[in-house]
Structure formats: structure tokens, C-alpha cells
Amino acid sequence: MVNLTRIYTRTGDAGTTRLSDMAEVRKTDPRLEAYGTTDEANSILGLVVTQPDLPERLLEVLLLIQNELFDAGADLSNPLALDPPYEPLRIVQPSIDRLEGWCDEFSQPLPALRSFILPGGTFTSALLQQARSVVRRAERAAWRAVEAYGTQPAAAGTPGGVNLLAITYLNRLSDLLFILARATTQAAGETLWVPGKDREAHDPGARAQRARIVSQQAAVERSPGNPAPGEQPPTS
């Protein structure tokens, strides 16, 4: 049971804070970056679940995920230990399996992708894409914590490492959020990424410059020594 009697404590004013095992660390510690970014993603999902166009099934899924993100943050803030004095809150494999099941469930009716997607379509979809990118950042921060502390329990005065299942959870969650972003914008339509070389230039000068570049490239391809389209270059 969490009992918060006072929000401000002044204990972090010197740039340090305590992890869940009460170890004191700098606020720039990669563990803090990992679970702080996880909290940031959860705040964005808080915006998502207030959207009036969110289907009931997605609301049910995201509310559970918000709770599990708190679990993930608690996990990332608690270094691994061999014999902890109490059972720590950890991400477990069934939570990851559930995310993968939701990925399959919500991706099944979606059309195949032929390009990357630009965030947008609907406000709800854009928020889900933002949450996805923040979860990816949390995952990167967690891997930096692994680089600093490893993945083994504390031993011989060395701090404990990071639970890899917490990082796997973040990875699968980012996949799911991408799928849910697609699912919530199907009615509005998806905007696919068009690479720069394929985009139509709107400015007349830019169009003329692109035409010159294309013409120059074609001339190079037709020059002596270059095989015609469909030909194989000569072998030496």
C-alpha cells in the first residue's frame, strides 16, 4: 500500500534521489532516465484515454497498460538483488505475452503497409504515436542503464543490474502503440511517408531544379560505358 502524506520532501534539492532499494543516486543516473521517461509515456496515455473517439476495447487495454507502466517504472527503479528483504514488483513474462497477443489482435484487420506512416490522421492516433516514440526513448534509456549496471543481482559491493523483462516490455509496448495508432486512424485515412526523391516539389524553382537533376542523371546513364536499362555490365 502506498501512503503519500506529503508531496514535497526537499530531499532531492542537492541533485540526488533514492531508488526503490533506498540507494542514493544522482538524478542524472540512467535508471532515473529510464523510469522517468516511462512515466512521461504514461502521462501521454493519460491524454489518450480521455479522448471521446477511443473505442471501449482500446480504453480497456490502455487502462491496464497504464497500470503496468507503473509496474515497469517500479521495476526499473529497483536494482536486482539475490535475497531482497521483500518481494519486489517486477515485470513478468505473462505481461509481455499479453502485449504480443494484443499486437496480433489489433493488427489482424489492418491493411498491409507499403510505406512508413506520418503521425496524424486523428488527434488520438497522433497521441498514440507520440506515446510510442517516448516508450522507445525509455527503452533506449533502459539499455544505457544496462550498459552502466549490467543485468546481474548485486554482489560484492556492486550495485544490482536491470531486469531485462522490463526492457522487453517497453519494446513490445512500442510495437502495440504503433498498431493502435494505425487502428484509430483507419476511418480518417493514413498518411504514408513519401521519400524526398518521390515528392512533388511545389515551388516552381524547385521543380525546375529537380527536372535538371533528373535530366543530368539520365544523360549519365546513357553515356558510353554505361549499360542500357536491362543490360548486364560487361564482365572482366
Secondary structure by P-SEA (a helix, b strand, c coil): cccccccccccccccccccccccccccccaaaaaaaaaaaaaaaaaaaaacccccaaaaaaaaaaaaaaaaaaaaaacccccccccccccccaaaaaaaaaaaaaaacccccccccccccccaaaaaaaaaaaaaaaaaaaaaaaaaacccccccccbbbbbcaaaaaaaaaaaaaaaaaaaaaccccbbbbbbcccccccccaaaaaaaaaaaaaaaaaaacccccccccccccc
